[in-house]
Amino acid sequence: MNIESLIKTLIEPLVDFKEEVVVKQFTEDAFGYVVYEVIVNKDDIGRVIGKRGRIAKAIRTICYAAAMKNKKKIRINIDHF
């Protein structure tokens, strides 16, 4: 499973507007990180981030661990429409 599909798998059960979840992968930046941009409906942003960012942190932790297994460094940015 690639990181992009893992992110989608983790986020889709949390949101009401599943068809509006978009995950974009960007090329490596100067520091060697691959950046993933997650875009959800503005009504779902609170569900994805969670109280004090706990859900977002958990999603990032799982994805970072999966990426490290493939010896890659990633960053995940969460935004809304």
C-alpha positions as CSV (number, residue, x, y, z in Angstrom):
1,M,0.0,0.0,0.0
2,N,1.4,3.4,-1.0
3,I,1.3,6.4,1.4
4,E,-1.3,8.2,-0.7
5,S,-3.8,5.4,-0.4
6,L,-3.0,4.9,3.3
7,I,-3.8,8.5,4.0
8,K,-7.1,8.2,2.1
9,T,-7.9,5.0,4.0
10,L,-7.3,6.7,7.3
11,I,-9.3,9.9,6.6
12,E,-12.3,8.7,4.7
13,P,-14.1,7.0,7.7
14,L,-13.8,10.3,9.6
15,V,-15.5,12.6,7.1
16,D,-19.1,13.0,5.9
17,F,-18.1,14.1,2.4
18,K,-15.9,11.1,1.4
19,E,-16.0,12.0,-2.3
20,E,-14.3,15.3,-1.6
21,V,-11.2,13.9,0.0
22,V,-8.2,14.7,-2.2
23,V,-4.6,13.6,-1.6
24,K,-2.0,15.2,-3.7
25,Q,1.7,14.1,-3.8
26,F,4.4,16.6,-4.6
27,T,8.0,16.0,-5.5
28,E,10.8,15.9,-3.0
29,D,11.8,19.3,-1.6
30,A,15.3,20.5,-0.9
31,F,15.4,18.6,2.4
32,G,14.4,15.3,0.9
33,Y,10.8,15.3,2.2
34,V,7.9,14.2,0.0
35,V,4.9,16.5,0.8
36,Y,1.4,15.2,0.7
37,E,-1.4,17.8,0.6
38,V,-4.8,16.5,2.0
39,I,-7.8,18.6,1.1
40,V,-11.2,17.9,2.7
41,N,-14.5,19.8,2.8
42,K,-14.5,22.7,5.2
43,D,-17.3,21.1,7.3
44,D,-15.0,18.0,7.8
45,I,-11.8,19.8,8.8
46,G,-12.5,19.6,12.5
47,R,-13.1,15.9,12.3
48,V,-9.8,15.3,10.6
49,I,-7.7,17.5,12.9
50,G,-9.5,16.6,16.1
51,K,-9.3,18.2,19.5
52,R,-5.9,19.8,20.0
53,G,-4.8,18.1,16.8
54,R,-4.8,14.6,18.2
55,I,-6.4,12.8,15.2
56,A,-4.1,14.6,12.7
57,K,-1.1,13.7,14.9
58,A,-2.2,10.0,14.9
59,I,-2.6,10.0,11.1
60,R,0.8,11.6,10.7
61,T,2.5,9.1,13.0
62,I,1.0,6.1,11.2
63,C,2.0,7.5,7.8
64,Y,5.5,8.5,9.0
65,A,6.1,4.9,10.2
66,A,4.9,3.5,6.9
67,A,7.2,5.9,5.0
68,M,10.2,5.1,7.1
69,K,9.7,1.4,6.3
70,N,10.4,2.4,2.7
71,K,13.2,4.8,3.8
72,K,11.4,7.9,2.8
73,K,10.7,11.1,4.7
74,I,7.2,12.7,4.3
75,R,5.2,15.7,5.5
76,I,1.4,15.8,5.5
77,N,-0.4,19.1,5.2
78,I,-4.2,19.2,5.9
79,D,-6.3,21.9,4.4
80,H,-10.0,22.5,3.3
81,F,-11.8,23.8,0.2
